[in-house]
Amino acid sequence: MSTQAEKKSKAGRPVRPVRRRTTKSPTDEPQFLVVGKVLRPHGIRGELRLEIHTGSPSHLSEVETVYIGENHKPYRLKSSRLHTGVLLISVEGCEDRDEADALRGELVSVPMADAVRLKAGEYYHHQIVGLKVVTDMGEDLGSVTEIIQTGANDVYVVKSQTGEVLLPAIKSVILKIDPPLMMVHLMDGLR
């Protein structure tokens, strides 16, 4: 589900991922943002070892409830801490290694209301996907259908009836994001 990857980007300047995935309501507005994925238990007291899917893992300490799994089962968050590149959390109802192991592979989410507040000019991926893309010369390129995370910067996949254009999410290419529109400058070689 990489097309719904969540990351905040600043009008062409990518920032560390905020969320990788969203759960959308029937109106296509996400209700939850994924902050991590349960990798495995940590220790014997039910602590969960998470792959981090947020650029602000410390923000989790401000959240009272996390939602685990596809059905978003609520768990009261007892603690969270960073440990060697992963996030360790402890939740009520998960008190031993076996209970923690049963959650292996599940996604951990927070409600949108509890998500990190973005600054002006920053967007979650779900806000970028679907934008209409036009060049600074007025040419309609199509719509953003996917965001590829390369490590260096995001790449926006723009599709139209005539083909596909890959746009690096850098300031010299992404000139302006003003939903529902993205204005870009096509540098030589981008077609």
Summary of the structure (lengths in Angstrom):
residues: 191
radius of gyration: 18.5
end to end distance: 25.7
largest distance: 60.8
contacts: 587
relative contact order: 0.20
helix: 11%
strand: 47%
